[in-house]
Amino acid sequence: MGSFTLTIRCFGVFRTFGDKLSVSIEPGTSLLQVKEALARQLGESHRSLIDASALANDKSILPKTYVFHDVEDLSILPPVCGG
Amino acid sequence: MTSIRVLISSSALSLEAAVKSVSDPAHGATDTFIGTVRNTHEGKSVTGITYDVHEDLAKRAFHDICLEGQGKWPGTRYYVAHHHGTLDIGGISIVIAVSSAHRAESFAACRYVIEEIKKRVPIWKQEHYLDGMSEWLPGHSLYSRAETLAGSDNS
């Protein structure tokens, strides 16, 4: 299987980049590598924000050790401040 | 009669609905918390706040927090509602109600719920200011908690 595209829904401050982001990756790419790709795409000035943000599917937050093998619908969740 | 009710809504939140939801003939205490939009923040004049919410994960997190509350204070009942969208000054952003047989449990559980929500639930605030500018507020990283839990699991 060749490369595929992850679609990442934006929330909070990430909405300044649009409603969704896309990252093209190879099977076996880790979550940290996806974050690295996002930092390259959005710019180094946003690296600390991306580091502090979580990636999640619609059921749970994905651990930093997570590895992507196929297309998934994701969300990027910046630090939270509800209430 | 469910003992936990959570919701995200873009309509006005109701304190009456919250209190009614947790009412129980065996409970003699109901504690409520209402969060409202304040007109200043760090010296800036605020005109309103937009609340962004990941609804599926937020409702799941609300439920988890209430279940934890029931573990700490058995028999407590919970209602948690959060606004999604923009509110003017004085608008109600969150309503929490907790009932219990006696007051101590309700006070403690209601405090627990709001404090955990601020740290764990995927909700974000964009403040709007009198000068026309807007700003997304900083907050708590969801990975801080996930890593803490992972560390606990390993110990």
gemmi code that builds the backbone of each chain (N, CA, C; Angstrom):
import gemmi

chains = {
    "A": [
        ("MET", (0.840, -1.193, 0.000), (0.000, 0.000, 0.000), (0.878, 1.248, 0.000)),
        ("GLY", (0.548, 2.215, -0.848), (1.347, 3.417, -0.940), (0.925, 4.469, 0.067)),
        ("SER", (1.355, 5.685, -0.179), (1.022, 6.771, 0.756), (-0.482, 7.045, 0.747)),
        ("PHE", (-0.939, 7.649, 1.826), (-2.350, 8.022, 1.941), (-2.443, 9.347, 2.694)),
        ("THR", (-3.638, 9.899, 2.706), (-3.818, 11.232, 3.294), (-4.654, 11.166, 4.563)),
        ("LEU", (-4.120, 11.754, 5.618), (-4.886, 11.926, 6.855), (-5.591, 13.276, 6.795)),
        ("THR", (-6.878, 13.254, 7.093), (-7.620, 14.509, 7.205), (-7.791, 14.825, 8.684)),
        ("ILE", (-7.442, 16.038, 9.059), (-7.416, 16.417, 10.474), (-8.331, 17.617, 10.695)),
        ("ARG", (-9.399, 17.411, 11.461), (-10.317, 18.518, 11.771), (-9.652, 19.480, 12.759)),
        ("CYS", (-9.876, 20.769, 12.549), (-9.270, 21.791, 13.391), (-10.258, 22.290, 14.452)),
        ("PHE", (-9.733, 22.483, 15.658), (-10.528, 23.055, 16.750), (-9.724, 24.168, 17.414)),
        ("GLY", (-10.459, 25.048, 18.111), (-9.815, 26.122, 18.854), (-8.929, 26.958, 17.955)),
        ("VAL", (-7.730, 27.256, 18.434), (-6.830, 28.150, 17.714), (-6.438, 27.602, 16.344)),
        ("PHE", (-6.534, 26.283, 16.148), (-6.203, 25.715, 14.833), (-7.200, 26.119, 13.758)),
        ("ARG", (-8.360, 26.639, 14.170), (-9.332, 27.098, 13.162), (-8.782, 28.290, 12.362)),
        ("THR", (-7.754, 28.939, 12.886), (-7.149, 30.033, 12.114), (-6.476, 29.504, 10.836)),
        ("PHE", (-6.258, 28.169, 10.785), (-5.671, 27.559, 9.580), (-6.734, 26.950, 8.668)),
        ("GLY", (-8.008, 27.060, 9.063), (-9.101, 26.474, 8.279), (-9.838, 25.416, 9.077)),
        ("ASP", (-10.813, 24.793, 8.445), (-11.595, 23.768, 9.145), (-10.870, 22.429, 9.190)),
        ("LYS", (-10.017, 22.180, 8.172), (-9.321, 20.893, 8.119), (-7.897, 21.072, 7.602)),
        ("LEU", (-7.029, 20.158, 8.047), (-5.670, 20.068, 7.526), (-5.505, 18.694, 6.898)),
        ("SER", (-4.599, 18.570, 5.970), (-4.315, 17.280, 5.346), (-2.822, 17.004, 5.409)),
        ("VAL", (-2.482, 15.757, 5.711), (-1.081, 15.340, 5.735), (-0.962, 14.039, 4.959)),
        ("SER", (-0.069, 14.002, 3.990), (0.168, 12.785, 3.216), (1.295, 12.003, 3.881)),
        ("ILE", (1.037, 10.730, 4.200), (2.030, 9.924, 4.927), (2.120, 8.527, 4.337)),
        ("GLU", (3.168, 7.814, 4.749), (3.344, 6.415, 4.380), (2.782, 5.535, 5.499)),
        ("PRO", (2.318, 4.326, 5.176), (1.908, 3.392, 6.241), (3.057, 3.194, 7.221)),
        ("GLY", (2.740, 3.145, 8.519), (3.768, 2.979, 9.537), (4.278, 4.290, 10.104)),
        ("THR", (3.717, 5.402, 9.647), (4.123, 6.713, 10.182), (3.579, 6.878, 11.600)),
        ("SER", (4.423, 7.367, 12.487), (3.999, 7.534, 13.884), (3.289, 8.862, 14.081)),
        ("LEU", (2.589, 8.941, 15.195), (1.889, 10.184, 15.544), (2.870, 11.350, 15.657)),
        ("LEU", (4.030, 11.098, 16.257), (5.011, 12.174, 16.401), (5.519, 12.648, 15.039)),
        ("GLN", (5.622, 11.716, 14.089), (6.037, 12.106, 12.728), (4.944, 12.929, 12.040)),
        ("VAL", (3.681, 12.613, 12.334), (2.587, 13.419, 11.785), (2.654, 14.840, 12.350)),
        ("LYS", (2.943, 14.934, 13.646), (3.068, 16.266, 14.244), (4.241, 17.036, 13.620)),
        ("GLU", (5.300, 16.316, 13.356), (6.452, 16.948, 12.718), (6.055, 17.491, 11.341)),
        ("ALA", (5.281, 16.697, 10.610), (4.824, 17.137, 9.284), (3.918, 18.376, 9.416)),
        ("LEU", (3.100, 18.389, 10.455), (2.231, 19.561, 10.670), (3.066, 20.806, 10.987)),
        ("ALA", (4.124, 20.631, 11.769), (4.985, 21.768, 12.108), (5.649, 22.329, 10.853)),
        ("ARG", (6.047, 21.434, 9.940), (6.653, 21.905, 8.688), (5.607, 22.642, 7.837)),
        ("GLN", (4.384, 22.101, 7.844), (3.316, 22.679, 7.020), (2.849, 24.040, 7.551)),
        ("LEU", (2.713, 24.145, 8.881), (2.137, 25.372, 9.466), (3.201, 26.402, 9.831)),
        ("GLY", (4.434, 25.954, 9.935), (5.514, 26.880, 10.264), (6.094, 26.610, 11.641)),
        ("GLU", (7.402, 26.821, 11.755), (8.115, 26.509, 12.994), (7.584, 27.298, 14.188)),
        ("SER", (7.031, 28.475, 13.933), (6.539, 29.292, 15.055), (5.372, 28.622, 15.770)),
        ("HIS", (4.777, 27.620, 15.139), (3.634, 26.929, 15.751), (4.034, 25.589, 16.366)),
        ("ARG", (5.333, 25.287, 16.380), (5.770, 23.972, 16.856), (5.370, 23.720, 18.313)),
        ("SER", (5.544, 24.710, 19.196), (5.213, 24.464, 20.608), (3.714, 24.221, 20.786)),
        ("LEU", (2.900, 24.912, 20.008), (1.453, 24.673, 20.054), (1.133, 23.253, 19.582)),
        ("ILE", (1.753, 22.839, 18.497), (1.507, 21.487, 17.972), (1.985, 20.436, 18.974)),
        ("ASP", (3.144, 20.679, 19.609), (3.653, 19.737, 20.620), (2.666, 19.578, 21.770)),
        ("ALA", (2.032, 20.678, 22.171), (1.115, 20.655, 23.321), (-0.279, 20.156, 22.948)),
        ("SER", (-0.513, 19.939, 21.670), (-1.846, 19.546, 21.213), (-1.949, 18.029, 21.060)),
        ("ALA", (-3.161, 17.543, 21.204), (-3.417, 16.105, 21.095), (-4.051, 15.792, 19.744)),
        ("LEU", (-3.757, 14.597, 19.237), (-4.482, 14.088, 18.078), (-5.479, 13.050, 18.577)),
        ("ALA", (-6.674, 13.080, 18.005), (-7.739, 12.185, 18.478), (-8.571, 11.701, 17.309)),
        ("ASN", (-9.191, 10.534, 17.486), (-10.280, 10.159, 16.582), (-11.585, 10.530, 17.306)),
        ("ASP", (-12.731, 10.042, 16.831), (-13.977, 10.470, 17.463), (-14.284, 9.733, 18.757)),
        ("LYS", (-13.390, 8.790, 19.137), (-13.634, 8.035, 20.365), (-12.648, 8.341, 21.478)),
        ("SER", (-11.408, 8.677, 21.100), (-10.414, 8.868, 22.156), (-9.213, 9.656, 21.646)),
        ("ILE", (-8.423, 10.114, 22.617), (-7.155, 10.773, 22.309), (-6.132, 9.688, 21.987)),
        ("LEU", (-5.396, 9.879, 20.922), (-4.426, 8.867, 20.515), (-3.121, 9.053, 21.287)),
        ("PRO", (-2.518, 7.949, 21.754), (-1.242, 8.071, 22.471), (-0.130, 8.507, 21.522)),
        ("LYS", (0.925, 9.087, 22.109), (2.038, 9.573, 21.285), (2.737, 8.441, 20.545)),
        ("THR", (2.554, 7.217, 21.024), (3.193, 6.059, 20.394), (2.362, 5.490, 19.245)),
        ("TYR", (1.217, 6.094, 18.957), (0.299, 5.566, 17.939), (0.962, 5.582, 16.557)),
        ("VAL", (0.662, 4.526, 15.784), (1.201, 4.405, 14.423), (0.032, 4.285, 13.448)),
        ("PHE", (0.102, 5.032, 12.355), (-0.965, 5.027, 11.360), (-0.654, 4.013, 10.260)),
        ("HIS", (-1.651, 3.149, 9.993), (-1.503, 2.146, 8.933), (-2.484, 2.369, 7.803)),
        ("ASP", (-3.490, 3.191, 8.047), (-4.518, 3.391, 7.024), (-5.162, 4.765, 7.250)),
        ("VAL", (-6.043, 5.119, 6.323), (-6.733, 6.413, 6.411), (-7.542, 6.482, 7.704)),
        ("GLU", (-7.456, 7.614, 8.393), (-8.274, 7.837, 9.594), (-8.744, 9.281, 9.609)),
        ("ASP", (-9.935, 9.484, 10.158), (-10.411, 10.843, 10.382), (-9.964, 11.285, 11.762)),
        ("LEU", (-9.201, 12.353, 11.782), (-8.601, 12.800, 13.038), (-9.053, 14.210, 13.390)),
        ("SER", (-8.760, 14.583, 14.625), (-8.931, 15.967, 15.068), (-7.666, 16.381, 15.784)),
        ("ILE", (-7.317, 17.648, 15.671), (-6.210, 18.171, 16.469), (-6.804, 19.071, 17.543)),
        ("LEU", (-6.424, 18.759, 18.807), (-7.045, 19.394, 19.966), (-6.000, 20.212, 20.720)),
        ("PRO", (-6.023, 21.520, 20.584), (-5.080, 22.352, 21.339), (-5.419, 22.316, 22.828)),
        ("PRO", (-4.548, 22.877, 23.681), (-4.849, 22.916, 25.121), (-6.250, 23.479, 25.381)),
        ("VAL", (-6.947, 22.862, 26.343), (-8.379, 23.134, 26.541), (-8.613, 24.147, 27.663)),
        ("CYS", (-9.773, 24.805, 27.603), (-10.102, 25.822, 28.626), (-11.614, 26.013, 28.730)),
        ("GLY", (-12.335, 24.911, 28.890), (-13.794, 25.004, 28.958), (-14.289, 25.535, 30.290)),
        ("GLY", (-15.584, 25.613, 30.391), (-16.220, 26.054, 31.629), (-16.737, 27.460, 31.558)),
    ],
    "B": [
        ("MET", (-34.767, 6.139, 35.373), (-34.252, 7.439, 35.818), (-32.720, 7.413, 35.783)),
        ("THR", (-32.147, 8.086, 34.763), (-30.691, 8.057, 34.646), (-30.056, 9.005, 35.661)),
        ("SER", (-28.889, 8.624, 36.159), (-28.270, 9.435, 37.206), (-27.217, 10.397, 36.655)),
        ("ILE", (-26.935, 10.294, 35.348), (-25.989, 11.221, 34.712), (-26.615, 11.714, 33.417)),
        ("ARG", (-26.688, 13.033, 33.241), (-27.148, 13.585, 31.973), (-26.166, 14.661, 31.539)),
        ("VAL", (-25.665, 14.551, 30.313), (-24.723, 15.551, 29.801), (-25.217, 16.025, 28.437)),
        ("LEU", (-24.935, 17.286, 28.134), (-25.315, 17.777, 26.809), (-24.481, 18.987, 26.412)),
        ("ILE", (-24.373, 19.146, 25.109), (-23.760, 20.320, 24.494), (-24.873, 20.987, 23.695)),
        ("SER", (-25.028, 22.296, 23.842), (-26.150, 22.943, 23.174), (-25.778, 24.339, 22.686)),
        ("SER", (-26.350, 24.707, 21.545), (-26.175, 26.085, 21.073), (-27.374, 26.939, 21.465)),
        ("SER", (-28.318, 26.350, 22.193), (-29.456, 27.096, 22.720), (-29.156, 27.512, 24.162)),
        ("ALA", (-30.013, 28.378, 24.702), (-29.817, 28.854, 26.077), (-29.889, 27.686, 27.062)),
        ("LEU", (-28.957, 27.662, 28.014), (-28.935, 26.593, 29.014), (-29.922, 26.920, 30.139)),
        ("SER", (-30.495, 25.873, 30.728), (-31.550, 26.054, 31.720), (-31.149, 25.503, 33.080)),
        ("LEU", (-31.120, 26.390, 34.075), (-30.863, 25.950, 35.444), (-32.019, 25.089, 35.942)),
        ("GLU", (-33.227, 25.464, 35.551), (-34.410, 24.713, 35.987), (-34.334, 23.258, 35.495)),
        ("ALA", (-33.931, 23.092, 34.218), (-33.808, 21.735, 33.680), (-32.741, 20.946, 34.419)),
        ("ALA", (-31.660, 21.637, 34.805), (-30.568, 20.971, 35.520), (-31.036, 20.454, 36.878)),
        ("VAL", (-31.699, 21.320, 37.609), (-32.159, 20.941, 38.958), (-33.192, 19.818, 38.876)),
        ("LYS", (-34.089, 19.947, 37.896), (-35.119, 18.915, 37.730), (-34.489, 17.568, 37.380)),
        ("SER", (-33.441, 17.603, 36.569), (-32.811, 16.370, 36.110), (-32.191, 15.570, 37.250)),
        ("VAL", (-31.689, 16.250, 38.272), (-31.013, 15.529, 39.366), (-31.915, 15.328, 40.579)),
        ("SER", (-33.165, 15.773, 40.482), (-34.056, 15.643, 41.648), (-34.296, 14.162, 41.958)),
        ("ASP", (-34.370, 13.895, 43.237), (-34.520, 12.502, 43.699), (-35.164, 12.563, 45.082)),
        ("PRO", (-36.222, 11.803, 45.309), (-36.891, 11.873, 46.613), (-35.987, 11.478, 47.779)),
        ("ALA", (-34.905, 10.751, 47.489), (-33.991, 10.353, 48.565), (-32.879, 11.363, 48.795)),
        ("HIS", (-32.871, 12.428, 47.961), (-31.801, 13.428, 48.062), (-32.303, 14.713, 48.714)),
        ("GLY", (-31.565, 15.169, 49.734), (-31.954, 16.387, 50.428), (-31.094, 17.576, 50.054)),
        ("ALA", (-30.163, 17.402, 49.084), (-29.256, 18.500, 48.724), (-29.028, 18.533, 47.226)),
        ("THR", (-29.077, 19.740, 46.657), (-28.685, 19.950, 45.261), (-27.766, 21.149, 45.209)),
        ("ASP", (-26.582, 20.951, 44.634), (-25.629, 22.047, 44.466), (-25.533, 22.372, 42.978)),
        ("THR", (-25.495, 23.660, 42.638), (-25.417, 24.048, 41.228), (-24.235, 24.981, 40.999)),
        ("PHE", (-23.702, 24.928, 39.791), (-22.668, 25.869, 39.357), (-23.097, 26.438, 38.014)),
        ("ILE", (-23.021, 27.758, 37.896), (-23.332, 28.420, 36.631), (-22.124, 29.241, 36.234)),
        ("GLY", (-21.599, 28.997, 35.054), (-20.504, 29.808, 34.521), (-21.078, 30.834, 33.547)),
        ("THR", (-20.647, 32.083, 33.686), (-21.143, 33.150, 32.804), (-19.975, 33.935, 32.192)),
        ("VAL", (-20.250, 34.606, 31.101), (-19.221, 35.369, 30.393), (-18.975, 36.691, 31.127)),
        ("ARG", (-17.709, 36.925, 31.484), (-17.278, 38.108, 32.235), (-16.877, 39.224, 31.270)),
        ("ASN", (-16.996, 40.489, 31.707), (-16.737, 41.605, 30.781), (-15.271, 42.072, 30.751)),
        ("THR", (-14.425, 41.458, 31.564), (-12.991, 41.791, 31.493), (-12.157, 40.527, 31.625)),
        ("HIS", (-10.966, 40.580, 31.037), (-10.002, 39.492, 31.215), (-8.613, 40.065, 31.048)),
        ("GLU", (-7.822, 39.977, 32.118), (-6.446, 40.480, 32.124), (-6.371, 41.906, 31.583)),
        ("GLY", (-7.278, 42.733, 32.095), (-7.246, 44.157, 31.768), (-7.905, 44.539, 30.453)),
        ("LYS", (-8.379, 43.551, 29.705), (-9.003, 43.854, 28.418), (-10.524, 43.816, 28.549)),
        ("SER", (-11.187, 44.707, 27.825), (-12.651, 44.746, 27.844), (-13.200, 43.698, 26.890)),
        ("VAL", (-13.923, 42.753, 27.453), (-14.467, 41.631, 26.681), (-15.911, 41.925, 26.293)),
        ("THR", (-16.249, 41.609, 25.042), (-17.637, 41.808, 24.594), (-18.384, 40.485, 24.443)),
        ("GLY", (-17.647, 39.374, 24.400), (-18.295, 38.069, 24.274), (-17.270, 36.969, 24.123)),
        ("ILE", (-17.743, 35.738, 24.140), (-16.862, 34.570, 23.975), (-17.526, 33.578, 23.022)),
        ("THR", (-16.710, 33.050, 22.102), (-17.158, 31.933, 21.265), (-16.571, 30.647, 21.841)),
        ("TYR", (-17.453, 29.678, 22.083), (-17.029, 28.376, 22.607), (-17.003, 27.365, 21.465)),
        ("ASP", (-15.822, 26.765, 21.248), (-15.663, 25.716, 20.257), (-15.615, 24.393, 21.020)),
        ("VAL", (-16.258, 23.366, 20.487), (-16.400, 22.106, 21.220), (-16.239, 20.915, 20.270)),
        ("HIS", (-15.458, 19.922, 20.672), (-15.478, 18.619, 19.991), (-16.583, 17.829, 20.688)),
        ("GLU", (-17.754, 17.794, 20.076), (-18.938, 17.332, 20.811), (-18.841, 15.877, 21.269)),
        ("ASP", (-18.410, 14.985, 20.404), (-18.356, 13.566, 20.798), (-17.417, 13.356, 21.990)),
        ("LEU", (-16.228, 13.911, 21.882), (-15.254, 13.705, 22.959), (-15.634, 14.477, 24.216)),
        ("ALA", (-16.249, 15.638, 24.049), (-16.646, 16.426, 25.220), (-17.719, 15.696, 26.024)),
        ("LYS", (-18.709, 15.157, 25.329), (-19.765, 14.436, 26.047), (-19.203, 13.190, 26.728)),
        ("ARG", (-18.291, 12.521, 26.044), (-17.653, 11.341, 26.645), (-16.868, 11.742, 27.905)),
        ("ALA", (-16.142, 12.858, 27.826), (-15.348, 13.312, 28.976), (-16.255, 13.747, 30.129)),
        ("PHE", (-17.338, 14.455, 29.809), (-18.301, 14.825, 30.867), (-18.784, 13.574, 31.602)),
        ("HIS", (-19.162, 12.581, 30.813), (-19.697, 11.350, 31.403), (-18.648, 10.666, 32.272)),
        ("ASP", (-17.424, 10.590, 31.767), (-16.346, 9.964, 32.550), (-16.145, 10.684, 33.879)),
        ("ILE", (-16.169, 12.020, 33.837), (-15.959, 12.803, 35.064), (-17.089, 12.541, 36.059)),
        ("CYS", (-18.312, 12.483, 35.564), (-19.447, 12.220, 36.461), (-19.366, 10.809, 37.056)),
        ("LEU", (-18.940, 9.852, 36.233), (-18.766, 8.489, 36.764), (-17.711, 8.466, 37.872)),
        ("GLU", (-16.630, 9.216, 37.648), (-15.600, 9.311, 38.692), (-16.196, 9.917, 39.961)),
        ("GLY", (-17.051, 10.915, 39.779), (-17.719, 11.538, 40.930), (-18.567, 10.522, 41.680)),
        ("GLN", (-19.265, 9.691, 40.944), (-20.084, 8.680, 41.610), (-19.212, 7.653, 42.339)),
        ("GLY", (-18.001, 7.441, 41.825), (-17.078, 6.556, 42.536), (-16.621, 7.160, 43.855)),
        ("LYS", (-16.418, 8.480, 43.838), (-15.951, 9.166, 45.050), (-17.087, 9.426, 46.026)),
        ("TRP", (-18.259, 9.748, 45.485), (-19.420, 10.098, 46.323), (-20.616, 9.263, 45.845)),
        ("PRO", (-20.705, 8.027, 46.297), (-21.733, 7.107, 45.795), (-23.149, 7.672, 45.959)),
        ("GLY", (-23.946, 7.421, 44.948), (-25.343, 7.846, 44.998), (-25.601, 9.230, 44.437)),
        ("THR", (-24.547, 9.982, 44.116), (-24.746, 11.338, 43.583), (-25.308, 11.278, 42.163)),
        ("ARG", (-26.099, 12.325, 41.805), (-26.682, 12.432, 40.467), (-26.147, 13.702, 39.806)),
        ("TYR", (-25.999, 13.653, 38.479), (-25.280, 14.728, 37.771), (-26.034, 15.223, 36.540)),
        ("TYR", (-25.928, 16.527, 36.328), (-26.369, 17.153, 35.081), (-25.270, 18.131, 34.683)),
        ("VAL", (-24.758, 17.994, 33.459), (-23.727, 18.908, 32.960), (-24.116, 19.356, 31.558)),
        ("ALA", (-24.230, 20.660, 31.363), (-24.548, 21.204, 30.036), (-23.568, 22.328, 29.722)),
        ("HIS", (-23.048, 22.326, 28.477), (-22.106, 23.373, 28.069), (-22.576, 24.000, 26.772)),
        ("HIS", (-22.359, 25.299, 26.659), (-22.762, 26.015, 25.453), (-21.752, 25.799, 24.328)),
        ("HIS", (-22.266, 25.774, 23.092), (-21.441, 25.711, 21.886), (-21.855, 26.883, 21.004)),
        ("GLY", (-20.917, 27.795, 20.766), (-21.240, 28.979, 19.968), (-20.878, 30.248, 20.719)),
        ("THR", (-21.421, 31.353, 20.264), (-21.025, 32.662, 20.808), (-22.036, 33.170, 21.828)),
        ("LEU", (-21.494, 33.717, 22.941), (-22.324, 34.307, 23.990), (-21.882, 35.742, 24.248)),
        ("ASP", (-22.849, 36.588, 24.562), (-22.544, 37.952, 24.992), (-22.221, 37.956, 26.487)),
        ("ILE", (-21.858, 39.124, 26.994), (-21.565, 39.260, 28.423), (-22.782, 38.809, 29.240)),
        ("GLY", (-22.524, 38.013, 30.277), (-23.605, 37.510, 31.124), (-24.225, 36.225, 30.619)),
        ("GLY", (-23.892, 35.828, 29.398), (-24.434, 34.582, 28.864), (-23.950, 33.383, 29.664)),
        ("ILE", (-24.785, 32.376, 29.753), (-24.447, 31.194, 30.551), (-23.709, 30.176, 29.684)),
        ("SER", (-22.454, 29.896, 30.075), (-21.620, 28.973, 29.297), (-21.734, 27.543, 29.791)),
        ("ILE", (-21.969, 27.378, 31.077), (-22.036, 26.021, 31.627), (-22.996, 25.986, 32.807)),
        ("VAL", (-23.731, 24.891, 32.911), (-24.600, 24.647, 34.070), (-24.300, 23.239, 34.575)),
        ("ILE", (-23.994, 23.155, 35.858), (-23.767, 21.857, 36.500), (-24.720, 21.759, 37.684)),
        ("ALA", (-25.343, 20.617, 37.848), (-26.132, 20.352, 39.054), (-25.759, 18.969, 39.562)),
        ("VAL", (-25.589, 18.877, 40.874), (-25.301, 17.591, 41.519), (-26.211, 17.461, 42.727)),
        ("SER", (-26.842, 16.319, 42.865), (-27.660, 16.095, 44.053), (-27.142, 14.893, 44.827)),
        ("SER", (-27.438, 14.922, 46.130), (-27.006, 13.828, 47.016), (-27.914, 13.807, 48.241)),
        ("ALA", (-27.754, 12.781, 49.047), (-28.587, 12.677, 50.248), (-28.312, 13.842, 51.194)),
        ("HIS", (-27.035, 14.203, 51.334), (-26.637, 15.278, 52.251), (-25.751, 16.285, 51.536)),
        ("ARG", (-25.632, 17.494, 52.080), (-25.013, 18.607, 51.329), (-23.523, 18.440, 51.049)),
        ("ALA", (-22.779, 17.822, 51.929), (-21.320, 17.766, 51.772), (-20.932, 17.103, 50.444)),
        ("GLU", (-21.628, 16.030, 50.113), (-21.305, 15.311, 48.875), (-21.614, 16.161, 47.643)),
        ("SER", (-22.723, 16.885, 47.669), (-23.092, 17.725, 46.519), (-22.082, 18.841, 46.299)),
        ("PHE", (-21.706, 19.520, 47.386), (-20.714, 20.595, 47.259), (-19.415, 20.058, 46.671)),
        ("ALA", (-18.918, 18.964, 47.235), (-17.623, 18.418, 46.813), (-17.683, 17.922, 45.371)),
        ("ALA", (-18.743, 17.229, 45.024), (-18.834, 16.644, 43.679), (-18.988, 17.729, 42.616)),
        ("CYS", (-19.760, 18.759, 42.908), (-19.944, 19.842, 41.935), (-18.609, 20.552, 41.686)),
        ("ARG", (-17.855, 20.792, 42.740), (-16.530, 21.409, 42.604), (-15.601, 20.504, 41.787)),
        ("TYR", (-15.666, 19.206, 42.062), (-14.837, 18.250, 41.325), (-15.147, 18.313, 39.823)),
        ("VAL", (-16.422, 18.341, 39.493), (-16.816, 18.321, 38.078), (-16.295, 19.555, 37.351)),
        ("ILE", (-16.480, 20.739, 37.889), (-16.046, 21.944, 37.157), (-14.522, 22.011, 37.065)),
        ("GLU", (-13.833, 21.613, 38.123), (-12.362, 21.659, 38.066), (-11.816, 20.670, 37.033)),
        ("GLU", (-12.406, 19.488, 36.958), (-11.949, 18.498, 35.974), (-12.297, 18.932, 34.551)),
        ("ILE", (-13.461, 19.529, 34.376), (-13.853, 20.005, 33.043), (-12.815, 20.987, 32.508)),
        ("LYS", (-12.351, 21.880, 33.350), (-11.396, 22.893, 32.892), (-10.085, 22.278, 32.433)),
        ("LYS", (-9.746, 21.093, 32.958), (-8.463, 20.466, 32.625), (-8.565, 19.421, 31.520)),
        ("ARG", (-9.755, 18.859, 31.297), (-9.828, 17.614, 30.515), (-10.778, 17.600, 29.332)),
        ("VAL", (-11.672, 18.551, 29.238), (-12.730, 18.435, 28.225), (-12.382, 19.301, 27.010)),
        ("PRO", (-12.465, 18.716, 25.796), (-12.085, 19.469, 24.592), (-13.069, 20.583, 24.240)),
        ("ILE", (-12.879, 21.688, 24.938), (-13.657, 22.915, 24.726), (-12.662, 24.070, 24.738)),
        ("TRP", (-12.888, 25.040, 23.863), (-11.965, 26.169, 23.725), (-12.739, 27.475, 23.696)),
        ("LYS", (-12.088, 28.534, 24.218), (-12.716, 29.860, 24.266), (-11.981, 30.833, 23.346)),
        ("GLN", (-12.748, 31.528, 22.540), (-12.204, 32.645, 21.761), (-12.846, 33.919, 22.303)),
        ("GLU", (-12.043, 34.740, 22.954), (-12.578, 35.988, 23.515), (-12.631, 37.072, 22.446)),
        ("HIS", (-13.677, 37.873, 22.509), (-13.837, 39.009, 21.608), (-13.744, 40.295, 22.444)),
        ("TYR", (-12.970, 41.250, 21.930), (-12.680, 42.453, 22.711), (-13.335, 43.691, 22.115)),
        ("LEU", (-13.398, 44.712, 22.971), (-14.056, 45.968, 22.591), (-13.386, 46.618, 21.380)),
        ("ASP", (-12.071, 46.391, 21.235), (-11.356, 47.009, 20.104), (-11.530, 46.230, 18.791)),
        ("GLY", (-12.368, 45.195, 18.818), (-12.634, 44.435, 17.597), (-11.735, 43.227, 17.400)),
        ("MET", (-10.721, 43.093, 18.250), (-9.809, 41.958, 18.137), (-10.402, 40.733, 18.848)),
        ("SER", (-9.877, 39.550, 18.505), (-10.279, 38.299, 19.149), (-9.033, 37.474, 19.447)),
        ("GLU", (-9.161, 36.616, 20.444), (-7.999, 35.805, 20.826), (-8.457, 34.460, 21.394)),
        ("TRP", (-7.833, 33.356, 20.909), (-8.075, 32.044, 21.514), (-7.273, 31.966, 22.802)),
        ("LEU", (-7.901, 31.526, 23.882), (-7.230, 31.510, 25.177), (-6.369, 30.255, 25.340)),
        ("PRO", (-5.260, 30.378, 26.088), (-4.423, 29.199, 26.371), (-5.156, 28.264, 27.335)),
        ("GLY", (-4.618, 27.078, 27.539), (-5.296, 26.135, 28.432), (-4.407, 24.987, 28.852)),
        ("HIS", (-5.050, 23.862, 29.155), (-4.358, 22.669, 29.653), (-4.181, 21.658, 28.513)),
        ("SER", (-2.951, 21.175, 28.349), (-2.708, 20.163, 27.317), (-3.375, 18.845, 27.692)),
        ("LEU", (-4.101, 18.259, 26.758), (-4.748, 16.967, 27.021), (-3.714, 15.864, 27.167)),
        ("TYR", (-2.526, 16.065, 26.649), (-1.497, 15.039, 26.799), (-0.909, 15.016, 28.204)),
        ("SER", (-1.016, 16.120, 28.945), (-0.506, 16.118, 30.315), (-1.219, 15.058, 31.127)),
        ("ARG", (-2.542, 15.023, 30.994), (-3.333, 14.053, 31.752), (-3.105, 12.635, 31.232)),
        ("ALA", (-3.087, 12.496, 29.888), (-2.909, 11.162, 29.307), (-1.585, 10.550, 29.766)),
        ("GLU", (-0.547, 11.381, 29.837), (0.757, 10.867, 30.253), (0.757, 10.529, 31.739)),
        ("THR", (0.048, 11.336, 32.539), (-0.048, 11.041, 33.963), (-0.734, 9.699, 34.187)),
        ("LEU", (-1.841, 9.476, 33.437), (-2.565, 8.218, 33.579), (-1.712, 7.040, 33.123)),
        ("ALA", (-0.975, 7.229, 32.012), (-0.116, 6.160, 31.513), (0.948, 5.818, 32.549)),
        ("GLY", (1.494, 6.839, 33.206), (2.484, 6.619, 34.255), (1.901, 5.851, 35.426)),
        ("SER", (0.649, 6.187, 35.768), (-0.010, 5.486, 36.876), (-0.239, 4.033, 36.538)),
        ("ASP", (-0.612, 3.779, 35.259), (-0.882, 2.406, 34.842), (0.377, 1.547, 34.925)),
        ("ASN", (1.531, 2.189, 34.706), (2.779, 1.440, 34.692), (3.330, 1.183, 36.092)),
        ("SER", (2.817, 1.909, 37.076), (3.388, 1.785, 38.427), (2.770, 0.614, 39.181)),
    ],
}
model = gemmi.Model(1)
for chain_id, residues in chains.items():
    chain = gemmi.Chain(chain_id)
    for i, (resn, *xyz) in enumerate(residues, 1):
        res = gemmi.Residue()
        res.name, res.seqid = resn, gemmi.SeqId(i, " ")
        for name, pos in zip(("N", "CA", "C"), xyz):
            atom = gemmi.Atom()
            atom.name, atom.element = name, gemmi.Element(name[0])
            atom.pos, atom.b_iso = gemmi.Position(*pos), 0.0
            res.add_atom(atom)
        chain.add_residue(res)
    model.add_chain(chain)
structure = gemmi.Structure()
structure.add_model(model)
structure.setup_entities()
